[in-house]
């Protein structure tokens, strides 16, 4: 069921989960964490949707984030259709692997593209941990 909800969000925003792109987001992230999104709000904007929420950080795989803290998350889905709201609440059901970039002094945003909210299944944790270690060498 969780995989279905994640797929719905990605399809609603037009995201493709191709294996050739698997490490692209990790290469471009300022931080990679394991966390759970909470308190999501959405506002329709010209050309898409803006989401805000709180990420509860459980584990830091990479970057200047402090574990066991909450961080502000903001994501502008500029490629999402304005006619239907992507189901971001589906993402709040469990922990995810998040790829983030600093948005400003107080917020983080997706390290992905215009329709990529910056999360992947937690199943990729070990694989990403290995990739991030090799990247630092």
Z-matrix of the N, CA and C atoms (Angstrom, degrees):
N
C 1 1.446
C 2 1.528 1 111.26
N 3 1.345 2 117.25 1 -41.82
C 4 1.464 3 120.98 2 179.43
C 5 1.522 4 111.18 3 -61.11
N 6 1.329 5 115.99 4 -42.55
C 7 1.461 6 119.64 5 179.30
C 8 1.521 7 110.74 6 -63.42
N 9 1.323 8 116.42 7 -35.98
C 10 1.460 9 120.93 8 178.86
C 11 1.524 10 110.14 9 -64.86
N 12 1.331 11 117.26 10 -44.16
C 13 1.463 12 120.94 11 -179.97
C 14 1.523 13 111.41 12 -64.13
N 15 1.318 14 116.58 13 -41.70
C 16 1.455 15 120.59 14 177.39
C 17 1.522 16 110.16 15 -62.52
N 18 1.319 17 116.93 16 -43.44
C 19 1.465 18 121.07 17 178.93
C 20 1.519 19 111.61 18 -62.87
N 21 1.330 20 116.91 19 -38.37
C 22 1.458 21 120.65 20 179.01
C 23 1.522 22 110.14 21 -60.71
N 24 1.334 23 116.92 22 -45.34
C 25 1.450 24 120.10 23 179.74
C 26 1.522 25 111.03 24 -62.66
N 27 1.324 26 116.34 25 -45.44
C 28 1.456 27 119.36 26 -179.23
C 29 1.526 28 111.48 27 -63.93
N 30 1.316 29 116.96 28 -39.86
C 31 1.462 30 120.31 29 178.34
C 32 1.523 31 111.24 30 -69.62
N 33 1.315 32 116.84 31 -37.97
C 34 1.459 33 120.26 32 -179.78
C 35 1.519 34 111.08 33 -63.21
N 36 1.307 35 116.53 34 -32.20
C 37 1.461 36 120.80 35 -179.82
C 38 1.524 37 111.77 36 -96.86
N 39 1.311 38 117.76 37 -0.66
C 40 1.457 39 120.60 38 178.34
C 41 1.515 40 113.59 39 80.66
N 42 1.302 41 118.69 40 19.17
C 43 1.464 42 121.72 41 -177.90
C 44 1.520 43 111.35 42 -78.67
N 45 1.315 44 115.97 43 136.91
C 46 1.450 45 121.97 44 174.37
C 47 1.519 46 108.39 45 -106.93
N 48 1.309 47 116.92 46 132.78
C 49 1.462 48 121.37 47 179.84
C 50 1.520 49 109.07 48 -104.99
N 51 1.310 50 116.29 49 71.66
C 52 1.461 51 120.60 50 -179.06
C 53 1.515 52 110.04 51 -88.10
N 54 1.308 53 116.06 52 144.46
C 55 1.457 54 119.80 53 -177.94
C 56 1.523 55 111.98 54 -65.63
N 57 1.328 56 118.56 55 -29.18
C 58 1.461 57 120.83 56 179.59
C 59 1.528 58 111.60 57 -66.46
N 60 1.323 59 117.21 58 -19.12
C 61 1.451 60 121.75 59 179.86
C 62 1.529 61 112.28 60 -98.76
N 63 1.305 62 117.20 61 1.73
C 64 1.456 63 121.96 62 -171.01
C 65 1.528 64 112.75 63 -56.18
N 66 1.318 65 118.15 64 -42.30
C 67 1.457 66 120.56 65 -176.28
C 68 1.525 67 113.16 66 -94.99
N 69 1.308 68 117.96 67 -8.90
C 70 1.458 69 120.50 68 -178.67
C 71 1.522 70 111.29 69 -56.95
N 72 1.305 71 116.34 70 -47.15
C 73 1.463 72 120.37 71 -177.59
C 74 1.532 73 111.24 72 -65.31
N 75 1.316 74 117.67 73 -36.35
C 76 1.465 75 121.21 74 178.87
C 77 1.526 76 110.63 75 -67.97
N 78 1.312 77 117.47 76 -37.27
C 79 1.463 78 121.58 77 178.68
C 80 1.523 79 111.57 78 -64.55
N 81 1.319 80 117.23 79 -30.11
C 82 1.459 81 121.90 80 -175.04
C 83 1.523 82 114.35 81 -99.89
N 84 1.314 83 117.63 82 1.58
C 85 1.467 84 120.84 83 -176.25
C 86 1.527 85 112.25 84 -87.38
N 87 1.327 86 115.23 85 141.22
C 88 1.463 87 121.31 86 171.79
C 89 1.519 88 110.54 87 -81.06
N 90 1.337 89 116.07 88 -24.58
C 91 1.463 90 121.29 89 -179.25
C 92 1.521 91 109.20 90 -151.20
N 93 1.329 92 115.82 91 146.01
C 94 1.464 93 122.65 92 175.00
C 95 1.527 94 105.92 93 -129.38
N 96 1.321 95 115.64 94 123.04
C 97 1.460 96 120.10 95 -175.83
C 98 1.522 97 111.35 96 -133.31
N 99 1.317 98 114.89 97 163.69
C 100 1.461 99 122.58 98 165.41
C 101 1.520 100 104.55 99 -105.30
N 102 1.315 101 116.14 100 126.15
C 103 1.452 102 118.84 101 -178.80
C 104 1.512 103 112.28 102 -165.08
N 105 1.324 104 113.92 103 176.22
C 106 1.460 105 120.50 104 179.95
C 107 1.518 106 108.95 105 -125.21
N 108 1.324 107 115.30 106 130.88
C 109 1.456 108 121.80 107 178.16
C 110 1.520 109 109.85 108 -81.44
N 111 1.319 110 115.39 109 136.07
C 112 1.470 111 120.64 110 179.26
C 113 1.520 112 109.31 111 -137.09
N 114 1.315 113 114.68 112 163.87
C 115 1.457 114 122.44 113 172.96
C 116 1.535 115 112.41 114 52.57
N 117 1.311 116 116.95 115 55.18
C 118 1.457 117 121.58 116 -177.89
C 119 1.524 118 110.78 117 -82.78
N 120 1.313 119 115.47 118 131.72
C 121 1.458 120 120.94 119 171.74
C 122 1.523 121 107.29 120 -124.06
N 123 1.326 122 115.76 121 154.68
C 124 1.463 123 120.67 122 -178.25
C 125 1.525 124 109.88 123 -135.12
N 126 1.330 125 114.54 124 141.38
C 127 1.458 126 121.34 125 176.19
C 128 1.521 127 107.18 126 -131.71
N 129 1.320 128 115.50 127 130.31
C 130 1.468 129 119.41 128 176.44
C 131 1.524 130 108.65 129 -76.74
N 132 1.328 131 115.40 130 130.95
C 133 1.462 132 121.55 131 178.74
C 134 1.521 133 108.16 132 -123.83
N 135 1.286 134 116.85 133 169.42
C 136 1.449 135 120.66 134 177.63
C 137 1.529 136 108.77 135 -60.24
N 138 1.298 137 116.97 136 118.20
C 139 1.456 138 121.39 137 177.09
C 140 1.517 139 115.64 138 85.98
N 141 1.327 140 119.61 139 9.00
C 142 1.464 141 118.67 140 178.86
C 143 1.508 142 113.53 141 166.32
N 144 1.344 143 114.46 142 -147.63
C 145 1.459 144 122.63 143 -176.68
C 146 1.525 145 109.81 144 -136.36
N 147 1.327 146 117.06 145 146.36
C 148 1.456 147 121.80 146 172.81
C 149 1.527 148 107.83 147 -116.09
N 150 1.328 149 114.93 148 126.33
C 151 1.466 150 121.92 149 179.52
C 152 1.520 151 109.23 150 -112.12
N 153 1.313 152 115.57 151 142.25
C 154 1.463 153 121.80 152 173.75
C 155 1.523 154 107.69 153 -133.76
N 156 1.317 155 114.94 154 146.68
C 157 1.446 156 119.62 155 178.96
C 158 1.520 157 110.37 156 -167.98
N 159 1.301 158 114.79 157 -169.78
C 160 1.455 159 121.90 158 178.82
C 161 1.514 160 108.45 159 -123.56
N 162 1.314 161 115.98 160 129.24
C 163 1.462 162 121.09 161 174.22
C 164 1.525 163 108.33 162 -98.84
N 165 1.318 164 115.76 163 124.34
C 166 1.460 165 121.44 164 175.19
C 167 1.531 166 106.03 165 -91.96
N 168 1.314 167 116.27 166 112.03
C 169 1.467 168 122.64 167 -173.76
C 170 1.519 169 109.88 168 -82.96
N 171 1.320 170 115.56 169 119.23
C 172 1.460 171 121.07 170 177.59
C 173 1.528 172 111.32 171 -95.79
N 174 1.327 173 115.79 172 -40.44
C 175 1.466 174 120.99 173 -175.67
C 176 1.520 175 108.68 174 -149.07
N 177 1.328 176 116.30 175 142.34
C 178 1.462 177 121.80 176 177.54
C 179 1.521 178 107.83 177 -109.49
N 180 1.327 179 116.32 178 119.01
C 181 1.457 180 120.81 179 176.58
C 182 1.524 181 110.84 180 -88.81
N 183 1.341 182 115.24 181 -29.44
C 184 1.457 183 120.53 182 -177.43
C 185 1.521 184 108.67 183 -162.51
N 186 1.317 185 116.77 184 141.13
C 187 1.453 186 120.66 185 170.63
C 188 1.515 187 115.79 186 106.98
N 189 1.343 188 115.27 187 173.93
C 190 1.465 189 122.61 188 -173.59
C 191 1.535 190 114.44 189 -88.01
N 192 1.308 191 116.35 190 49.93
C 193 1.469 192 121.14 191 178.79
C 194 1.526 193 107.57 192 -112.94
N 195 1.318 194 116.04 193 142.37
C 196 1.463 195 120.80 194 -179.26
C 197 1.527 196 108.92 195 -93.11
N 198 1.344 197 117.28 196 125.90
C 199 1.470 198 119.89 197 178.90
C 200 1.528 199 112.26 198 -62.61
N 201 1.310 200 115.50 199 156.40
C 202 1.463 201 124.43 200 177.05
C 203 1.530 202 112.69 201 63.53
N 204 1.307 203 116.44 202 26.30
C 205 1.464 204 122.32 203 175.80
C 206 1.525 205 108.74 204 -119.31
N 207 1.297 206 115.20 205 168.63
C 208 1.457 207 121.29 206 173.56
C 209 1.520 208 108.14 207 -105.71
N 210 1.334 209 116.11 208 138.06
C 211 1.455 210 120.35 209 176.81
C 212 1.528 211 108.75 210 -126.37
N 213 1.324 212 115.30 211 149.35
C 214 1.463 213 120.84 212 179.29
C 215 1.527 214 109.02 213 -77.96
N 216 1.320 215 115.30 214 136.21
C 217 1.462 216 123.02 215 -179.15
C 218 1.523 217 108.46 216 -121.84
N 219 1.314 218 115.81 217 133.08
C 220 1.455 219 121.98 218 177.41
C 221 1.522 220 108.00 219 -137.22
N 222 1.315 221 116.61 220 133.98
C 223 1.460 222 120.68 221 -178.76
C 224 1.525 223 109.84 222 -141.78
N 225 1.318 224 116.17 223 124.81
C 226 1.454 225 121.26 224 175.36
C 227 1.516 226 107.78 225 -102.63
N 228 1.308 227 115.15 226 113.63
C 229 1.468 228 121.67 227 179.76
C 230 1.532 229 107.63 228 -92.25
N 231 1.320 230 115.31 229 84.88
C 232 1.465 231 120.24 230 -175.50
C 233 1.525 232 113.14 231 -77.81
N 234 1.322 233 117.64 232 -11.03
C 235 1.469 234 120.93 233 177.50
C 236 1.532 235 112.34 234 -102.30
N 237 1.329 236 117.22 235 -0.91
C 238 1.459 237 120.61 236 179.51
C 239 1.522 238 109.85 237 -79.23
N 240 1.299 239 116.78 238 139.14
C 241 1.466 240 119.09 239 177.80
C 242 1.527 241 110.93 240 -61.69
N 243 1.317 242 116.20 241 140.24
C 244 1.465 243 119.78 242 -179.70
C 245 1.517 244 111.97 243 -79.00
N 246 1.306 245 117.86 244 -14.05
C 247 1.456 246 120.11 245 -176.55
C 248 1.530 247 113.49 246 -75.59
N 249 1.313 248 117.41 247 -29.79
C 250 1.469 249 119.36 248 178.67
C 251 1.525 250 109.82 249 -130.83
N 252 1.294 251 115.32 250 141.13
C 253 1.457 252 121.72 251 -177.32
C 254 1.523 253 109.83 252 -84.61
N 255 1.331 254 117.88 253 123.16
C 256 1.469 255 119.86 254 175.96
C 257 1.528 256 110.42 255 -60.51
N 258 1.315 257 117.81 256 142.79
C 259 1.474 258 121.78 257 -174.46
C 260 1.531 259 113.23 258 -81.73
N 261 1.323 260 117.24 259 68.47
C 262 1.465 261 120.37 260 -178.60
C 263 1.526 262 112.60 261 -62.76
N 264 1.318 263 118.37 262 -25.74
C 265 1.464 264 119.78 263 178.88
C 266 1.525 265 111.34 264 -59.85
N 267 1.335 266 116.87 265 -27.96
C 268 1.465 267 120.64 266 178.31
C 269 1.529 268 110.94 267 -61.03
N 270 1.321 269 116.48 268 -28.31
C 271 1.463 270 121.45 269 -178.58
C 272 1.525 271 111.17 270 -74.47
N 273 1.314 272 118.46 271 -20.06
C 274 1.465 273 121.35 272 -175.81
C 275 1.524 274 113.33 273 -80.05
N 276 1.307 275 117.55 274 -4.88
C 277 1.468 276 121.12 275 -173.71
C 278 1.526 277 114.30 276 -69.47
N 279 1.327 278 117.14 277 -27.50
C 280 1.466 279 119.09 278 -178.86
C 281 1.522 280 110.88 279 -155.13
N 282 1.319 281 115.62 280 178.24
C 283 1.468 282 122.30 281 -179.89
C 284 1.518 283 110.32 282 -71.37
N 285 1.312 284 114.97 283 148.57
C 286 1.460 285 122.33 284 178.77
C 287 1.528 286 108.95 285 -135.47
N 288 1.311 287 114.58 286 166.81
C 289 1.446 288 123.50 287 170.76
C 290 1.528 289 105.49 288 -93.02
N 291 1.336 290 118.13 289 117.81
C 292 1.464 291 122.99 290 -175.01
C 293 1.520 292 111.13 291 -110.70
N 294 1.318 293 115.73 292 134.83
C 295 1.467 294 124.03 293 177.53
C 296 1.527 295 106.17 294 -112.35
N 297 1.327 296 116.01 295 114.52
C 298 1.460 297 120.46 296 -168.96
C 299 1.517 298 113.21 297 -125.84
N 300 1.321 299 114.73 298 151.79
C 301 1.457 300 123.15 299 169.69
C 302 1.519 301 107.88 300 -123.48
N 303 1.303 302 115.63 301 149.83
C 304 1.464 303 120.49 302 177.70
C 305 1.530 304 107.54 303 -67.47
N 306 1.336 305 116.74 304 124.87
C 307 1.469 306 121.88 305 179.12
C 308 1.525 307 110.31 306 -89.52
N 309 1.294 308 115.82 307 -44.24
C 310 1.461 309 123.44 308 174.03
C 311 1.529 310 106.75 309 -158.39
N 312 1.296 311 116.64 310 -167.10
C 313 1.468 312 120.10 311 -175.59
C 314 1.527 313 112.87 312 -61.34
N 315 1.338 314 116.58 313 -27.73
C 316 1.460 315 120.04 314 -172.97
C 317 1.526 316 114.88 315 -115.16
N 318 1.329 317 118.44 316 -7.47
C 319 1.467 318 120.56 317 -174.73
C 320 1.520 319 112.20 318 -131.50
N 321 1.321 320 113.05 319 153.99
C 322 1.459 321 122.39 320 173.34
C 323 1.518 322 108.41 321 -115.74
N 324 1.323 323 116.59 322 153.67
C 325 1.458 324 121.76 323 178.37
C 326 1.521 325 109.36 324 -136.62
N 327 1.301 326 116.23 325 176.34
C 328 1.460 327 122.10 326 -179.44
C 329 1.527 328 111.45 327 -65.71
N 330 1.317 329 115.69 328 141.94
C 331 1.460 330 120.65 329 172.64
C 332 1.526 331 110.46 330 -87.31
N 333 1.320 332 116.49 331 3.33
C 334 1.460 333 121.68 332 -177.36
C 335 1.509 334 113.43 333 -90.55
N 336 1.311 335 114.48 334 -167.45
C 337 1.467 336 122.31 335 -177.43
C 338 1.528 337 110.92 336 -82.80
N 339 1.305 338 116.18 337 -169.80
C 340 1.467 339 122.32 338 -173.27
C 341 1.521 340 114.70 339 -61.77
N 342 1.314 341 118.79 340 -21.67
C 343 1.466 342 120.55 341 -179.89
C 344 1.526 343 112.73 342 -120.12
N 345 1.323 344 116.60 343 9.92
C 346 1.460 345 122.05 344 -177.24
C 347 1.523 346 109.07 345 -103.99
N 348 1.309 347 116.72 346 109.11
C 349 1.469 348 121.76 347 -177.28
C 350 1.528 349 113.45 348 -69.44
N 351 1.334 350 118.06 349 -6.68
C 352 1.459 351 121.47 350 173.08
C 353 1.510 352 116.41 351 94.20
N 354 1.310 353 118.07 352 12.98
C 355 1.462 354 119.16 353 -179.76
C 356 1.520 355 110.58 354 -117.83
N 357 1.337 356 113.87 355 154.96
C 358 1.458 357 122.69 356 173.70
C 359 1.519 358 107.37 357 -138.20
N 360 1.305 359 116.07 358 168.48
C 361 1.460 360 121.43 359 178.00
C 362 1.525 361 109.89 360 -62.91
N 363 1.302 362 115.28 361 143.40
C 364 1.454 363 121.04 362 177.98
C 365 1.534 364 111.49 363 -64.05
N 366 1.307 365 116.99 364 -15.91
C 367 1.471 366 121.58 365 177.66
C 368 1.526 367 111.93 366 -58.85
N 369 1.338 368 118.08 367 -21.82
C 370 1.467 369 122.21 368 -178.55
C 371 1.530 370 112.91 369 -89.25
N 372 1.332 371 117.97 370 4.93
C 373 1.464 372 121.39 371 -175.79
C 374 1.525 373 112.70 372 -54.25
N 375 1.320 374 118.10 373 -54.72
C 376 1.466 375 120.75 374 -176.81
C 377 1.523 376 112.00 375 -63.71
N 378 1.321 377 115.91 376 -40.46
C 379 1.463 378 120.27 377 178.78
C 380 1.530 379 110.86 378 -63.24
N 381 1.323 380 117.33 379 -43.26
C 382 1.460 381 120.91 380 179.63
C 383 1.520 382 111.49 381 -69.90
N 384 1.323 383 116.77 382 -37.21
C 385 1.467 384 120.10 383 177.06
C 386 1.530 385 109.81 384 -59.61
N 387 1.319 386 116.70 385 -43.95
C 388 1.464 387 121.79 386 178.23
C 389 1.532 388 110.57 387 -63.92
N 390 1.331 389 117.15 388 -44.15
C 391 1.462 390 120.82 389 178.59
C 392 1.535 391 111.07 390 -61.85
N 393 1.319 392 117.01 391 -45.01
C 394 1.464 393 120.84 392 -178.13
C 395 1.526 394 111.48 393 -64.69
N 396 1.323 395 117.08 394 -36.74
C 397 1.470 396 119.98 395 175.94
C 398 1.526 397 111.19 396 -63.38
N 399 1.329 398 116.49 397 -43.29
C 400 1.470 399 120.24 398 -179.47
C 401 1.530 400 110.67 399 -68.53
N 402 1.309 401 118.05 400 -29.36
C 403 1.460 402 122.63 401 179.29
C 404 1.522 403 111.49 402 -68.92
N 405 1.318 404 116.89 403 -32.76
C 406 1.467 405 121.28 404 -177.61
C 407 1.526 406 113.52 405 -77.56
N 408 1.319 407 117.28 406 -11.19
C 409 1.480 408 119.96 407 -177.19
C 410 1.502 409 112.36 408 -75.00
